[in-house]
Amino acid sequence: MPQQLTSTRDSMICGTDEAGRGPIAGPVVAAAVILDPNNPIEGINDSKKLSEKKRLALSEEIKQKALYWAIAQCDAEEIDRINILQASLTAMKRAVEALGIKPEKVLVDGNCVPKLQVPAEAVVGGDALHACIGAASILAKVERDRQMLAWHEVYPQYDFAKHKAYPTPAHLEALRTHGVCPIHRKSFRPVMRVLAAQAAAQAAQD
């Protein structure tokens, strides 16, 4: 039987979460959601515990039934400039600020909170504990996966559609074979290694 997540009595409680901290290419995407306590959604959970089909269905239902929702992101270039933790917090801050309304409080998945103009609380494992955070995790995951499918059409040699840019053995092999593409995160170690090898090979030819 699915775990019953906590719903908040105050309808202006916002949940926020991100997707894409671990991949070595593409954006980190965040979502912010204020659910409607009078219009409950069954089946919300940590997005990683749901099938792709279930995530897609819930994403559409959340967008239809939530009081407010927003999605924001930081692309690879910004991740390289400010680091992945700060990029994740920045994306969540942008999502909360894009809601169009100021929440009473923000519940943030994890152990850090972005700098917000409203009270915020970090909740470790919050996407499996609070429905609003779980809903945000679903929206963020679905949107990031959608973008990686689109990037697969641009750079099919990396097979982003399959691994969504996580550093799987197949992705790392493709990275070594084809080199770094514009959406790879150049500050991430596997990408840095390939860039260093390319630079060394170029220097040997000069």
Protein Blocks (a to p, Z undefined) as FASTA:
>chain_A
ZZdddddfblkbccdddehklpmgdjdddddddddfklccehiacfklpcfklmmmmmmm
mmmmpmbdcdddddfklmmmnojklmmmmmmmmmmmmnopacfbdcdedjbdcddfbdcd
ddehklmmbmklmmmmmmmmmmmmmmmmmmmmmmmmnommmnnopacfklmmmmmmnopa
fkbcfkbmklmmmmmmmmmmmmmmZZ
